[in-house]
Amino acid sequence: MQTTPTLQLGSIPPETPYRIRPGSYAVFFNEKGEAGVIRNDDGDYFLAGGGIEPGETKEQALLREVQEEAGLLAEIDAYMGSAAEYYYDPGHRHYFNKIGHFFLITPYEQDLSLKVEDDHTLLWLPLEQAHPLMYHDIYRWALEQAVNRTGHL
């Protein structure tokens, strides 16, 4: 599995310190071809996923995060690659380089007892609606990669 990101997006001022934030994220579709996305209580839209905890593989983190955010049990279909994005997080008052590892998955069951993030809601949106709503550019990149692989529009 590739460890160097395929793509680096964003920028930071020269000599600015930043933290690396690795994570695993899922792209998945329902039978209507709609993308599964997460909206938080602040109104931000994300792909299901999140940080890789110490001792976890990218795949373990992915499946855990999908359960915690959406209550979904899923199978991993394919690794699509990785992309990174520099951004400033005003809450932490720090720059980050978010390195996302992106996977196509197939959910096979929803069990809301597994969902632990009450401020996250799973929504099914047409791709053309989901794409511009994504909070990070790397999420848009991943949706585009999924379309290229699956033909979903």
PLY file of the C-alpha trace (Angstrom):
ply
format ascii 1.0
element vertex 153
property float x
property float y
property float z
element edge 152
property int vertex1
property int vertex2
end_header
0.00 0.00 0.00
1.28 3.42 -0.98
2.59 5.57 1.89
3.47 8.80 0.06
0.36 10.82 -0.84
-0.61 10.82 -4.52
-1.51 14.50 -4.28
-0.61 17.42 -2.01
-3.20 20.22 -1.82
-3.22 23.50 0.05
-0.28 25.54 1.23
1.12 27.10 4.35
3.41 30.08 4.84
7.12 29.18 4.56
8.77 27.97 7.78
5.37 27.54 9.46
5.22 24.57 11.81
2.47 22.04 11.17
1.29 18.70 12.48
0.66 15.63 10.36
-2.83 14.20 10.77
-3.21 10.77 9.10
-6.65 9.28 8.62
-8.70 6.75 6.67
-11.88 7.68 4.81
-14.66 5.82 3.01
-16.45 6.46 -0.26
-19.64 4.45 -0.72
-22.87 4.57 -2.65
-26.41 3.29 -2.20
-28.47 1.44 -4.81
-29.57 4.80 -6.30
-25.94 5.82 -6.85
-26.07 8.43 -4.09
-22.92 9.05 -2.06
-22.94 8.42 1.68
-21.65 11.53 3.45
-21.50 12.72 7.04
-22.84 16.08 8.18
-21.90 17.33 11.63
-23.96 19.62 13.84
-21.92 22.62 12.60
-23.25 21.94 9.09
-19.91 20.69 7.70
-19.88 17.76 5.25
-17.26 15.02 5.36
-16.54 11.54 4.13
-17.00 8.93 6.86
-13.67 8.30 8.50
-11.11 9.83 10.76
-7.79 9.55 12.52
-5.69 6.42 12.68
-5.06 5.55 16.32
-1.70 4.16 17.53
-1.47 0.45 16.75
-4.27 0.55 14.15
-3.90 -0.22 10.47
-5.46 2.10 7.90
-8.13 -0.53 7.31
-8.93 -1.03 11.00
-9.26 2.73 11.49
-11.54 2.99 8.47
-13.97 0.31 9.62
-13.99 1.66 13.21
-14.67 5.22 12.08
-17.46 4.17 9.70
-19.12 2.33 12.60
-18.67 5.23 15.04
-19.90 7.95 12.67
-22.62 6.14 10.72
-23.33 2.87 12.53
-22.39 0.99 9.38
-20.79 -2.42 9.05
-18.92 -2.62 5.77
-16.53 -4.51 3.57
-13.53 -2.84 1.99
-13.63 -3.12 -1.80
-10.53 -1.21 -2.87
-7.85 1.19 -1.75
-8.04 4.28 -3.99
-4.89 6.03 -2.84
-3.93 8.88 -0.59
-3.99 12.64 -0.79
-2.84 15.33 1.62
-4.08 18.83 2.35
-2.51 21.63 4.37
-5.09 23.63 6.32
-5.39 25.88 9.34
-7.59 24.69 12.18
-8.82 27.75 14.12
-10.04 25.57 17.01
-6.54 24.24 17.60
-4.88 27.44 16.34
-2.45 25.32 14.35
-1.68 24.21 10.80
-2.10 20.58 9.84
-1.22 18.42 6.88
-4.20 16.05 6.71
-3.09 12.84 4.98
-6.13 10.88 3.88
-6.12 7.23 2.85
-9.23 6.61 0.78
-11.16 3.39 0.31
-14.20 2.26 -1.62
-16.45 0.26 0.70
-19.73 -1.59 0.56
-21.92 -1.22 3.65
-23.90 -4.37 4.37
-25.72 -3.47 7.59
-26.57 -0.46 9.72
-26.53 -0.93 13.48
-27.15 2.39 15.20
-26.01 0.94 18.54
-22.46 1.10 17.08
-22.78 4.82 16.35
-21.08 6.86 19.08
-20.74 10.29 17.48
-24.12 11.89 18.15
-23.20 15.06 16.25
-22.67 13.11 12.99
-25.53 12.28 10.61
-25.32 9.98 7.60
-26.91 11.50 4.50
-27.34 10.09 1.00
-26.78 12.76 -1.63
-26.47 12.78 -5.41
-22.79 13.08 -6.28
-23.22 16.46 -7.97
-24.73 17.77 -4.71
-22.24 16.08 -2.35
-19.09 17.08 -4.22
-19.20 20.88 -3.68
-20.31 20.49 -0.04
-17.19 18.61 1.08
-15.27 20.43 3.83
-11.83 19.41 2.53
-10.55 19.36 -1.04
-9.11 15.88 -0.52
-12.65 14.58 0.01
-13.66 16.01 -3.38
-10.58 14.35 -4.90
-11.63 11.00 -3.39
-15.17 11.33 -4.77
-13.69 11.99 -8.22
-11.44 8.92 -7.90
-14.46 6.81 -6.96
-16.40 8.05 -10.00
-13.46 7.15 -12.24
-13.37 3.64 -10.76
-17.08 2.89 -10.48
-18.76 5.07 -13.08
-21.21 6.49 -10.50
-22.48 9.90 -11.49
0 1
1 2
2 3
3 4
4 5
5 6
6 7
7 8
8 9
9 10
10 11
11 12
12 13
13 14
14 15
15 16
16 17
17 18
18 19
19 20
20 21
21 22
22 23
23 24
24 25
25 26
26 27
27 28
28 29
29 30
30 31
31 32
32 33
33 34
34 35
35 36
36 37
37 38
38 39
39 40
40 41
41 42
42 43
43 44
44 45
45 46
46 47
47 48
48 49
49 50
50 51
51 52
52 53
53 54
54 55
55 56
56 57
57 58
58 59
59 60
60 61
61 62
62 63
63 64
64 65
65 66
66 67
67 68
68 69
69 70
70 71
71 72
72 73
73 74
74 75
75 76
76 77
77 78
78 79
79 80
80 81
81 82
82 83
83 84
84 85
85 86
86 87
87 88
88 89
89 90
90 91
91 92
92 93
93 94
94 95
95 96
96 97
97 98
98 99
99 100
100 101
101 102
102 103
103 104
104 105
105 106
106 107
107 108
108 109
109 110
110 111
111 112
112 113
113 114
114 115
115 116
116 117
117 118
118 119
119 120
120 121
121 122
122 123
123 124
124 125
125 126
126 127
127 128
128 129
129 130
130 131
131 132
132 133
133 134
134 135
135 136
136 137
137 138
138 139
139 140
140 141
141 142
142 143
143 144
144 145
145 146
146 147
147 148
148 149
149 150
150 151
151 152
